[in-house]
Amino acid sequence: MSFRAVSDPQNLVNSDSGVRITVRKLTKWFNREPLYQDFNLEIEKSKVSCIFGPNGCGKSTLLNAIAGLVPIDSGQILFDGKTLHETRIGYVFQNYRDALYPWLKAIDNIKYPLKVARYSRIQQRLRVEELVGLFDTKIDLNRYPYELSGGQQQLVSIMRALAIQPAVLFLDEPFSALDYEATLSIRDKLQDVFQTSNLTTVMISHDLEEAVYMADNILLMTKRPTQIAEIVKFNSTRPRKATIFADPKFIQIKSHCLEVFQKEVRR
Ligand SMILES: Nc1ncnc2c1ncn2[C@@H]1O[C@H](COP(=O)(O)OP(=O)(O)OP(=O)(O)O)[C@@H](O)[C@H]1O
């Protein structure tokens, strides 16, 4: 888990400006083979970018390199020209079971980054109330993670990641360990967040339909050494509803992404 806070906690309470992420000449090798070699990418500010690509092409490595969880061999990653340490980020892991602190109640998990950022007790309480309102959640936050369902735990993880009002939110396959009902519910709640904030969001998805549904930009990756095959825009307004799956524009974008993906896999 990664929380970074800068400046005065007082200023963080109402701050929500997104940032553009620039990846320049990223090089990362594993086992004497290049995964990324002189890789360049611009991630659009205040938009949702979904990473989609062949198995093992380096989606998690890219997300984690940008989030500072994986060291890079060379290159530069900037957030509106600033370093990671000068940027507030939130990270949601695929496996919520390992991500929440099991010894802390849900409410204390959410407050944890606020404590690290030295929010006062009142600020912590107000921010939790704001998040509960935002997500319209009926979860009893005085329960421990093991007392909550998978969907509820992942929702707590998302609320924790959003607690310090990050400028960038990273989501590594946030729905892959959830049942369908929980996935639909959390997707909708996240869409509300995207609609009402300037959050720059980078998400990995293994499901092309989901990637297009959630994204403003779909980042299609090549096989390794990995490059961007294409960035496909989907500018349908939010909130997006299930009816969008039958929308001709949605179908056209998804088919195009699938074509690019299949060409890469066969390469
Ligand atoms: N810690 C590591 N040590 C050695 N090799 C690694 C390590 N992490 C990743 N790799 C290599 O880098 C490649 C890309 O891994 P990564 O998890 O980033 O891909 P991915 O696209 O997210 O994979 P998947 O589609 O399976 O989720 C893997 O095939 C693996 O060989």
PDBQT file of the ligand as one rigid body, heavy atoms in Angstrom, charges set to zero:
ROOT
HETATM    1  N1  LIG A 301       9.694  -9.565  -9.795  1.00  0.00    +0.000 N 
HETATM    2  C1  LIG A 301       9.893 -10.099 -10.996  1.00  0.00    +0.000 A 
HETATM    3  N2  LIG A 301      10.975 -10.882 -11.230  1.00  0.00    +0.000 NA
HETATM    4  C2  LIG A 301      11.210 -11.416 -12.451  1.00  0.00    +0.000 A 
HETATM    5  N3  LIG A 301      10.406 -11.244 -13.507  1.00  0.00    +0.000 NA
HETATM    6  C3  LIG A 301       9.294 -10.495 -13.326  1.00  0.00    +0.000 A 
HETATM    7  C4  LIG A 301       8.981  -9.907 -12.063  1.00  0.00    +0.000 A 
HETATM    8  N4  LIG A 301       7.826  -9.211 -12.178  1.00  0.00    +0.000 NA
HETATM    9  C5  LIG A 301       7.427  -9.384 -13.447  1.00  0.00    +0.000 A 
HETATM   10  N5  LIG A 301       8.308 -10.138 -14.140  1.00  0.00    +0.000 N 
HETATM   11  C6  LIG A 301       8.240 -10.491 -15.565  1.00  0.00    +0.000 C 
HETATM   12  O1  LIG A 301       7.675  -9.430 -16.281  1.00  0.00    +0.000 OA
HETATM   13  C7  LIG A 301       6.597  -9.886 -17.099  1.00  0.00    +0.000 C 
HETATM   14  C8  LIG A 301       5.468  -8.888 -16.967  1.00  0.00    +0.000 C 
HETATM   15  O2  LIG A 301       4.856  -9.051 -15.691  1.00  0.00    +0.000 OA
HETATM   16  P1  LIG A 301       3.581  -8.206 -15.282  1.00  0.00    +0.000 P 
HETATM   17  O3  LIG A 301       3.011  -8.823 -14.061  1.00  0.00    +0.000 OA
HETATM   18  O4  LIG A 301       3.923  -6.773 -15.248  1.00  0.00    +0.000 OA
HETATM   19  O5  LIG A 301       2.647  -8.465 -16.551  1.00  0.00    +0.000 OA
HETATM   20  P2  LIG A 301       1.075  -8.318 -16.695  1.00  0.00    +0.000 P 
HETATM   21  O6  LIG A 301       0.833  -7.834 -18.091  1.00  0.00    +0.000 OA
HETATM   22  O7  LIG A 301       0.529  -7.489 -15.596  1.00  0.00    +0.000 OA
HETATM   23  O8  LIG A 301       0.683  -9.828 -16.517  1.00  0.00    +0.000 OA
HETATM   24  P3  LIG A 301      -0.764 -10.516 -16.434  1.00  0.00    +0.000 P 
HETATM   25  O9  LIG A 301      -1.414 -10.296 -17.761  1.00  0.00    +0.000 OA
HETATM   26  O10 LIG A 301      -0.452 -11.950 -16.187  1.00  0.00    +0.000 OA
HETATM   27  O11 LIG A 301      -1.479  -9.857 -15.288  1.00  0.00    +0.000 OA
HETATM   28  C9  LIG A 301       6.226 -11.275 -16.613  1.00  0.00    +0.000 C 
HETATM   29  O12 LIG A 301       6.033 -12.134 -17.692  1.00  0.00    +0.000 OA
HETATM   30  C10 LIG A 301       7.409 -11.737 -15.805  1.00  0.00    +0.000 C 
HETATM   31  O13 LIG A 301       8.176 -12.596 -16.626  1.00  0.00    +0.000 OA
ENDROOT
TORSDOF 0
